[in-house]
Amino acid sequence: MAKTMAVNAGSSSLKFQLLDMPAEQVMAQGVIERIGMDDAIVTIKYGVETNQGTHLADQSADGSNVTVSQDGQMHKYENVLPIKDHQQAINFMLQKLTDLGIIADFSEITGVGHRVVAGGEWFNHSVLVTKSVLEKIDRLADYAPLHNPANAMGIRAFQKLLPDAISVAVFDTSFHQTMPEENYLYALPYEYYTRYGARKYGAHGTSHRYVAGRAAEMLGQPLADLKLITLHLGAGASITAVKDGKSLDTSMGFTPLAGVAMATRSGDVDPSLIYYIQEHEGLSNEEMLTILNKKSGLLGLSTISSDMRDLLEVSETNDHARLAVKVFVNRIVKYIGQYIAEMGGVDALVFTAGIGENSAPIRQMIIDKLAYFGVTLDATANQTRGQEIEISDQNSRVKALLVPTNEELMIARDVERFK
Ligand code: AMP
């Protein structure tokens, strides 16, 4: 049976999902964390997802554990061991998938799809990885220094271990390559665009593309006829105006720091304020970038936590937590208003990612502020978590939908097109 691996390689971690294609059935998924350390953690889940409790089924001499759900459907393998690099991590994972009987041997995996963060202007769709594609991914490291080198490392390691499998790169930015120049250009001297590619690229493209497609199916209308606003609200958050099935505008910018407030990222800030703070605090460029990326957003404003769950829990009594939530919601509402104006209307708002899929209060706060545009909520449907559903009521002129994202499936489908 032909299997496809969807891979998201980070600098010290590797997430994967093994799918049976074209059946689109998830065979296994997992993550290897702390690659490069003596105590790397390998987690592999396989079987059927279940809500039941688990019990320990097996504890091996090598320190690994396998737990099984009460109904025996879901297995979870966990191990802590030294793993020196991505190559070793992938080799261990593939060997484990074989030992656990999930694959008979490595050759069953006939395609590997890799998430690549930055595709610049070179890639407006997913591509088969060739030598020249890999060189371009390397060269785009300037645009995503933390991500592209790790993504490229993942590609090379898989190519060595699975030389006969096809390798496909799926870029976070490619969906947004349809933006018109009035939306992707900054009002800076034009030569910076031609010299450095200084423009808006956006991010989360695979997620926006997936949920837009699902939304069209739920609405029973062709995607090409719809005006959608897709809201990917997770630790990283971005909003996209999808018109005629294409990204017309998106909130993230040259990097994923721009746009709405996020868990630890600031989102949009007047650039001269950054210079002002640097001068007064004596901060280097690198230190300032760290503050904007890691110490701002919900964490910076609340001073308590970057996790929306923590903030909502105490927002009744804690002013800082309440303020952070208000800023988060308000920025999103502003982008929605802007995109309604840009598209000349909207048919549906589509909520996804950690906060978008799970937080009824945040969805409600956003929708309550949009009554003017004719969006009204079905309070009962809005209590749903992590499952496709319409959350607007019958009278709502604009639909609101909850669509759990599935970037891995999108990656596997892209691989399938090249098989
Ligand atoms: P993601 O980046 O898509 O994995 O989303 C992660 C974020 O989702 C976390 O940092 C939480 O803030 C948020 N999240 C997850 N579950 C909930 C929930 N039930 N209510 C509010 N926020 C949630």
Boltz pocket constraint, residues with backbone or C-beta under 6 A from the ligand:
constraints:
  - pocket:
      binder: B
      contacts: [[A, 233], [A, 234], [A, 235], [A, 236], [A, 263], [A, 306], [A, 307], [A, 308], [A, 309], [A, 312], [A, 353], [A, 354], [A, 355], [A, 358], [A, 359], [A, 360]]
      max_distance: 6.0
